Amino acid sequence: MTQSGPAAPAVLNPIGLIGRLAIGAVRPVGALALFAVRGVAALFAPPWFPRQTVRQLAAIGFFSLPVIGLTAAFTGAALALNIFSGGGRLNAEQVMPQIVALGITRELGPVLAALMLAGRVSAAIAAEIGAMRTTEQIDALRTLSTDPFRYLIAPRLAAAVMVLPLLTLVADTIGVAGGWLIGVRLLHFNPTAYVRSTAAFLQPWDVGSGLVKSAVFGFIVALMGCYHGYNASGGARGVGRAATQAVVSAAILIFAADYLLTTLFAHP
């Protein structure tokens, strides 16, 4: 009996460690899920703040156009060159316009637009809300009987979900145009035949699936910025840490969601 007493805690310690690690891993997921539910609920519950939503539409959408447009243009051009070079090994250079259009509309357009938005918008949202948290402005909103989720979180979620599909359409157009420019100017494709083959090959769902992905990605981008900013602590260093975590977590979730949605949309 004297030996079994001390041995029991020694045996249970590894089990307890595993339990603590499991709880520590699950707790942030649960906190994020509850935060997302509160944010979505705030979208459908009055009072609404349309001025905040319009302001976020401009901040998230309009001011992101240059970086997304440039990214799409260079991506389309590089993709055209790589596909033409790789297709030459199989004597399949002529399929370059179709593959460029398909790759841009279904995958690269939505993902790259979301990643550019994550780098620009998630960090900005986290820094803005984090500064409000550390300076107790969020607490001041509560004292004024204003729900922070309705005033801060809901407008940003709604704006990102609405604007990213539009930005993706712009990215798709510019990306395909970049491929067309390289195909016509450098690779000597017939411009009319290039456009006709691209239009004949693309199906409405090729574009539609990318837009559905973009709406999901927009929600992720805004959610990560709001979540990390809302839970920021520790002054200026904590705000900077929240901005970094927002960008990293948004990028990881975008790639994970892209895989899941691609699997869901894939034809059997």
Secondary structure, 3 states (H helix, E strand, C coil): CCCHHHHHHHHHHHHHHHHHHHHHHHHHHHHHHHHHHHHHHHHCCCCCCHHHHHHHHHHHCHHHHHHHHHHHHHHHHHHHHHHHHHHHCCCCHHHHHHHHHHHHHHHHHHHHHHHHHHHHHHHHHHHHHHHHHHCCHHHHHHHCCCCHHHHHHHHHHHHHHHHHHHHHHHHHHHHHHHHHHHHHHCCCCCHHHHHHHHHHHCCHHHHHHHHHHHHHHHHHHHHHHHHHHHCCCCHHHHHHHHHHHHHHHHHHHHHHHHHHHHHHHCCC
